[in-house]
Amino acid sequence: MRCPLDHTELQSKRYEDNIKVDACPSCGGMWLGKGELEAIQETQERNYSEELARIPDLGYKAYELAQQKTGRRLQCPQCNKEMEAREYARCSQVMIDVCPHCHGIWLDQGEIEDLEIFFERSRLEAGSLRGEFFASLRTLFE
């Protein structure tokens, strides 16, 4: 397969918990086949607490990223169909390129780390909400 940005041959490599991905040695982008991003989401190899503390939750970041990718039409390295730019999970502020045909994902350099920070933030917020929920239940019976 070739990189959809610069057409360099993608190289197979292991990411985190031995998840096989195809990476571009030139631009640093990464191709994830169907289900590979979900597998990465399930792992917690790195601690992103410092990054979470430094990165504000800015609503306009996704809009800026979408503007940067507007007009860019990448061809899927797997099936050669046109990919679509989408915000991951509609609230992550991370714009990714998705193939609607084979369901693969192209991540530009740095986007995998941005997604892992989003996953970590989501886990922390879910834990906090769960704790608040059970605390509020306790007050019902006091």
C-alpha positions, -999 to +999 in steps of 0.1 A: +000+000+000+011+036-006+007+067+015-023+087+004-004+120+010+030+114-006+026+080-022+056+065-003+053+027+002+038+021+037+058-001+061+042-025+085+051-019+121+038-028+156+020-001+176+017-004+214+001-037+223+014-055+192-012-039+170-001-041+134-004-008+115+010+005+082+031+037+086+046+061+062+083+066+068+082+099+050+053+119+065+047+099+097+011+091+088-005+058+097-031+035+081-054+015+104-075-012+090-110-019+102-110-025+140-074-014+146-083+020+161-107+002+185-079-022+195-056+008+202-084+024+222-086-006+245-049-005+254-033+019+279+004+016+271+013+053+278+003+077+305-011+109+291-019+127+323+007+155+317-007+160+282-042+162+295-032+188+320-016+210+293-043+207+266-073+228+271-106+216+258-111+241+229-143+238+209-129+256+179-100+232+174-121+208+154-134+235+132-098+247+125-087+212+117-117+207+094-108+239+075-072+226+070-085+193+055-112+210+034-105+204-003-080+176+004-093+145-011-072+115-002-074+081-019-077+051+003-044+031+002-063-001+005-092+002-020-083+034-039-117+050-032-120+086-020-118+090+018-138+115+039-125+138+066-145+134+098-142+144+134-137+112+154-166+105+177-181+139+168-166+154+200-129+145+200-116+176+182-095+152+161-102+152+123-094+118+107-097+105+071-121+076+069-128+053+040-165+047+038-160+016+016-134-006+034-137+013+068-100+019+072-087+051+088-058+073+078-042+093+106-018+121+099+013+124+120+004+132+156-033+123+153-029+089+170-015+106+201-044+131+200-068+103+198-052+085+227-054+116+248-091+118+239-095+082+249-078+089+282-099+120+288-130+100+281-120+073+305-114+098+333-146+117+326-166+084+326-151+074+359-159+108+374-195+107+362-199+071+375-186+083+409-209+113+410-238+091+400-233+066+428-226+095+453-259+110+443-277+076+448-263+074+483-278+108+492-313+094+483-311+069+511-296+091+538 
